[in-house]
Amino acid sequence: MKTTFGKAALLALSIMPATVFASHWSYEGEGSPEHWGALSEEYKTCQAGMNQSPINIDTTLTAHLPPLTIHYTDGPATLINNGHTIQAGLKTSTKDSVTIDGIPFILQQFHFHAPSENTVHGKHYAMEAHLVHKDAKGDVAVVAVMFDIGAENAELNKLWATMPEQAEQDVRVTSQMDLNALLPIDKTYWRFSGSLTTPPCTEGVTWIILKHPMTLSEVQLKKFTQTMHHNNNRPEQPLNGRVIVE
């Protein structure tokens, strides 16, 4: 399913850029995920949509998917605490991309959720990274990487060193970071059609979930969760007949 994103969706895709922080949706209380669809007319897809994310990956269909072609050469330029997540922004001239069905999708930003939003056989991972890409038509593809508690992640340390601790705070990233080191060597994956996992929950997003998790340390996870002050994962959404392929 392909969808061209309008202005409202592209605003949400950036997950609140540095100049736009005010929002009445959240992960707790009256603005929590179960209420998102009623908060605004623009958010009604969060409740009415039939292809929502995240999901539980359980039964899959073997489709012999082609190898994932990822070309990451640039690192992030900025790091933003928007009150919902810690988000890394790329240079506007970035060549970082993933190729899906022969079409290049340019990396727009990446951010983190703890615990993971998507689950595998009902299991939540400690953290999940979402690398958000967009093609020339405005279609969106998200590459998701799971993280288990284990060895410290050296590339995360480069981000965490300048993590903005207050909401509405953004900083420049000074350390050169290798985005490839945030991904597993084995890039086999599951694929399905879903949505943005934050309002307005726009559908038509291609999801690529890498099967093999990375690791981060307890200390690294604690720094993220203490900065967020709350879990920032949307609950699992029903499949409604969708097929997950691998």
Buried (B, 14 or more C-beta within 10 A) or exposed (E): EEBEBEEBBBBBBBBBBBEEBEBEBBBEEEBBBEBBBEBBEBBBBBBEBEBBBBBBBEEEEEEEBEEBEBEBEBBBBBBBBBBBBBBBBBEEEBEBBBBBEEBBBBBBBBBBBBBBBBBBEEEBBBBBBBBBBBBEEBBBBBBBBBBBEEEEBEBBBBBBEEBBEEBBBBEEBEEEBEBEEBBBEEBEBBBBBBBBBBBBBBBBBBBBBBBEBBBBBEEBBEBBBEBBEEEBBBEBBEBEEBEBEB
